[in-house]
Amino acid sequence: MGYANLRELQSALTTASDLASSLQSAPSRRDADQLVHVLRQALTAASSLGAETGPTGCAIHPHGAVDPLYGDPEDPLPPGYGKCLLCNDRRRRADAHPRTPARTPVSPRAGGAG
């Protein structure tokens, strides 16, 4: 959750409360539309609170280190790489050591040596 998102939510809710308190017994269409607009802003801000994943944008390591090569025009990251240094390091290691097919274990011969 970002501080800016929380402040935006608090501001929108305060504004909505002020607008609702100032409504007369028969509010105009304009007043109602203004209140709906501010409440939608509050809803959008509230929805973004849980969606914020941190500086890496990674669901697994939201507050991990940002890869220093992220956004570097001279040494760009391969496609599919994100900001998360931990995930990118894992990808680099996997790319450096391609998987080989697993060998089937050889079982000793049945019977005696002869």
C-alpha positions in Angstrom: 0.0 0.0 0.0 1.5 3.3 -1.0 1.2 6.4 1.2 0.0 8.5 -1.8 -2.9 6.0 -2.4 -3.9 6.1 1.3 -3.8 10.0 1.3 -5.9 10.0 -1.9 -8.5 7.7 -0.3 -8.6 9.8 2.9 -9.0 13.0 0.9 -11.8 11.6 -1.3 -13.7 10.3 1.8 -13.4 13.6 3.6 -14.6 15.4 0.5 -17.5 13.0 0.1 -18.5 13.4 3.7 -18.4 17.2 3.4 -20.5 17.1 0.3 -23.0 14.7 1.8 -23.3 16.8 5.0 -24.0 19.9 2.9 -26.8 18.4 0.9 -30.2 19.9 1.3 -33.4 17.9 1.6 -33.8 18.0 -2.2 -30.3 17.9 -3.7 -29.9 19.0 -7.3 -28.7 16.6 -10.0 -25.4 18.4 -10.1 -24.9 17.9 -6.4 -25.7 14.2 -6.7 -23.4 13.8 -9.7 -20.6 15.5 -7.8 -21.0 13.2 -4.8 -21.0 10.1 -7.1 -17.8 11.3 -8.8 -16.0 11.8 -5.5 -17.3 8.4 -4.2 -16.0 6.8 -7.3 -12.6 8.4 -6.7 -12.6 7.0 -3.2 -13.5 3.5 -4.5 -10.7 3.6 -7.1 -8.2 4.7 -4.4 -9.4 2.0 -2.0 -9.2 -0.7 -4.7 -5.6 0.3 -5.5 -4.5 -0.1 -1.9 -4.4 -3.9 -2.1 -3.1 -4.0 -5.6 0.1 -2.2 -4.9 2.9 -4.7 -5.0 5.8 -2.6 -4.0 8.8 -1.1 -5.9 9.5 -4.4 -7.7 6.0 -5.0 -9.0 6.6 -8.6 -8.0 3.9 -10.6 -6.2 6.5 -12.9 -4.6 9.1 -10.3 -3.6 7.1 -7.0 -3.4 9.7 -5.2 -1.4 12.8 -6.9 -2.8 15.6 -5.3 -4.6 15.1 -3.7 -8.0 17.3 -5.1 -10.7 19.9 -2.4 -11.6 19.7 -3.4 -15.3 16.0 -2.7 -15.4 15.4 0.2 -17.8 19.1 0.3 -18.9 19.0 1.1 -22.6 22.6 0.0 -23.1 22.1 -3.4 -21.5 18.4 -4.2 -21.7 16.9 -7.2 -19.9 15.7 -10.1 -21.9 12.0 -10.3 -22.7 9.9 -11.5 -19.8 12.2 -10.1 -17.2 10.7 -7.6 -14.7 12.0 -5.3 -12.0 12.6 -7.9 -9.3 16.3 -8.7 -8.9 15.5 -12.0 -7.1 13.3 -13.3 -9.8 15.6 -12.1 -12.6 18.6 -13.7 -10.8 16.6 -17.0 -10.8 15.9 -16.6 -14.5 19.5 -15.9 -15.3 20.6 -19.0 -13.4 18.1 -21.1 -15.2 19.2 -19.7 -18.6 22.8 -20.3 -17.8 22.2 -24.0 -16.9 19.7 -25.5 -19.3 17.9 -28.5 -17.9 19.1 -31.8 -19.2 16.8 -34.8 -19.3 16.9 -36.9 -16.2 18.8 -40.1 -16.5 17.1 -43.3 -15.5 19.0 -45.1 -12.8 20.7 -48.3 -13.8 19.6 -51.2 -11.6 22.1 -53.9 -10.7 21.6 -57.2 -12.5 19.4 -59.8 -10.9 21.1 -63.0 -10.0 24.7 -63.6 -9.0 27.9 -62.7 -10.5 29.2 -65.5 -12.6 
